[in-house]
Amino acid sequence: MNEEVEGKLAAMQRVIQLGRAARDQYNVILKTPLRTITVITDPPMTSDIESLKTYILEELTITEIIVTSNEDYGIQLEIKVDWPVLRKKLKKGGKLVRDALPRLSKRSSEAVAE
């Protein structure tokens, strides 16, 4: 298999896995059809998910899938730190990190989240 196909299949599997987890979280069985699911992803992954849309719709029993990037929905990331653990690891550098966290840009926050 080539890498492009593997990437598309991995994206599809991830969407299906997360869709099932969301159904489990809200106690909605797979037999219950849902109208729409919104997938928020990075722009490069959008085309991968769009190309395998029919399989995702069938697997999750939904009628429509909306694929978008996180900028469209105004998602804001928040970084929470386990300070006792971080202080032990960084020792004196913990203060530098604590002072720098509020000034992180959106891109930096996304990199930390990954």
VEXMIVEX-88790 format. One record per residue (C-alpha): x, y, z. Coordinates in pm, whole numbers, plus 50000, padded with zeros to 5 digits. Layout:
<recs>
<rec x="X" y="Y" z="Z"/>
...
</recs>
This chain:
<recs>
<rec x="50000" y="50000" z="50000"/>
<rec x="50120" y="50347" z="49939"/>
<rec x="50147" y="50608" z="50212"/>
<rec x="49864" y="50824" z="50076"/>
<rec x="49609" y="50542" z="50105"/>
<rec x="49738" y="50449" z="50450"/>
<rec x="49699" y="50810" z="50564"/>
<rec x="49343" y="50826" z="50436"/>
<rec x="49252" y="50499" z="50606"/>
<rec x="49409" y="50614" z="50933"/>
<rec x="49208" y="50936" z="50921"/>
<rec x="48889" y="50743" z="50854"/>
<rec x="48957" y="50501" z="51139"/>
<rec x="49025" y="50788" z="51377"/>
<rec x="48697" y="50962" z="51287"/>
<rec x="48504" y="50638" z="51332"/>
<rec x="48677" y="50567" z="51663"/>
<rec x="48600" y="50916" z="51796"/>
<rec x="48242" y="50898" z="51667"/>
<rec x="48183" y="50571" z="51850"/>
<rec x="48340" y="50713" z="52165"/>
<rec x="48108" y="51016" z="52148"/>
<rec x="47807" y="50787" z="52107"/>
<rec x="47921" y="50581" z="52408"/>
<rec x="47972" y="50895" z="52615"/>
<rec x="47613" y="51007" z="52553"/>
<rec x="47463" y="50655" z="52559"/>
<rec x="47346" y="50663" z="52195"/>
<rec x="47362" y="50319" z="52036"/>
<rec x="47496" y="50274" z="51682"/>
<rec x="47158" y="50160" z="51552"/>
<rec x="47013" y="50504" z="51627"/>
<rec x="47066" y="50717" z="51316"/>
<rec x="47200" y="51067" z="51368"/>
<rec x="47154" y="51359" z="51134"/>
<rec x="47496" y="51528" z="51137"/>
<rec x="47846" y="51489" z="51269"/>
<rec x="48102" y="51768" z="51258"/>
<rec x="48467" y="51672" z="51222"/>
<rec x="48713" y="51946" z="51310"/>
<rec x="49058" y="51871" z="51173"/>
<rec x="49367" y="52022" z="51020"/>
<rec x="49327" y="52139" z="50658"/>
<rec x="49549" y="51862" z="50509"/>
<rec x="49331" y="51593" z="50669"/>
<rec x="49009" y="51745" z="50534"/>
<rec x="49051" y="51598" z="50186"/>
<rec x="49140" y="51256" z="50329"/>
<rec x="48821" y="51245" z="50533"/>
<rec x="48610" y="51385" z="50247"/>
<rec x="48733" y="51113" z="50011"/>
<rec x="48614" y="50835" z="50246"/>
<rec x="48300" y="51013" z="50362"/>
<rec x="48058" y="50741" z="50250"/>
<rec x="48231" y="50476" z="50461"/>
<rec x="48222" y="50700" z="50769"/>
<rec x="47853" y="50782" z="50716"/>
<rec x="47767" y="50414" z="50688"/>
<rec x="47982" y="50302" z="50982"/>
<rec x="47849" y="50565" z="51224"/>
<rec x="47488" y="50558" z="51096"/>
<rec x="47468" y="50929" z="51017"/>
<rec x="47323" y="51115" z="50720"/>
<rec x="47566" y="51407" z="50686"/>
<rec x="47925" y="51479" z="50777"/>
<rec x="48068" y="51830" z="50798"/>
<rec x="48446" y="51845" z="50774"/>
<rec x="48607" y="52173" z="50876"/>
<rec x="48920" y="52321" z="51028"/>
<rec x="48933" y="52443" z="51387"/>
<rec x="48947" y="52809" z="51282"/>
<rec x="48590" y="52786" z="51153"/>
<rec x="48450" y="52709" z="51497"/>
<rec x="48662" y="52946" z="51707"/>
<rec x="48808" y="52674" z="51926"/>
<rec x="49036" y="52803" z="52197"/>
<rec x="49301" y="52587" z="52355"/>
<rec x="49375" y="52607" z="52723"/>
<rec x="49690" y="52460" z="52870"/>
<rec x="49666" y="52324" z="53222"/>
<rec x="49985" y="52222" z="53395"/>
<rec x="50039" y="51977" z="53679"/>
<rec x="50263" y="52217" z="53869"/>
<rec x="50394" y="51979" z="54138"/>
<rec x="50515" y="51733" z="53874"/>
<rec x="50656" y="52008" z="53651"/>
<rec x="50844" y="52173" z="53939"/>
<rec x="51011" y="51843" z="54024"/>
<rec x="51122" y="51794" z="53664"/>
<rec x="51233" y="52149" z="53591"/>
<rec x="51347" y="52254" z="53939"/>
<rec x="51437" y="52624" z="53905"/>
<rec x="51312" y="52644" z="53545"/>
<rec x="50953" y="52598" z="53661"/>
<rec x="50919" y="52969" z="53732"/>
<rec x="51027" y="53053" z="53377"/>
<rec x="50763" y="52820" z="53234"/>
<rec x="50492" y="52958" z="53465"/>
<rec x="50572" y="53314" z="53353"/>
<rec x="50587" y="53220" z="52982"/>
<rec x="50263" y="53017" z="52959"/>
<rec x="50020" y="53312" z="52951"/>
<rec x="50216" y="53468" z="52663"/>
<rec x="50205" y="53163" z="52436"/>
<rec x="50072" y="53229" z="52088"/>
<rec x="49794" y="53020" z="51934"/>
<rec x="50042" y="52825" z="51721"/>
<rec x="50262" y="52752" z="52020"/>
<rec x="49961" y="52635" z="52219"/>
<rec x="49865" y="52400" z="51936"/>
<rec x="50220" y="52261" z="51924"/>
<rec x="50214" y="52197" z="52299"/>
<rec x="49873" y="52027" z="52270"/>
<rec x="50003" y="51786" z="52006"/>
</recs>
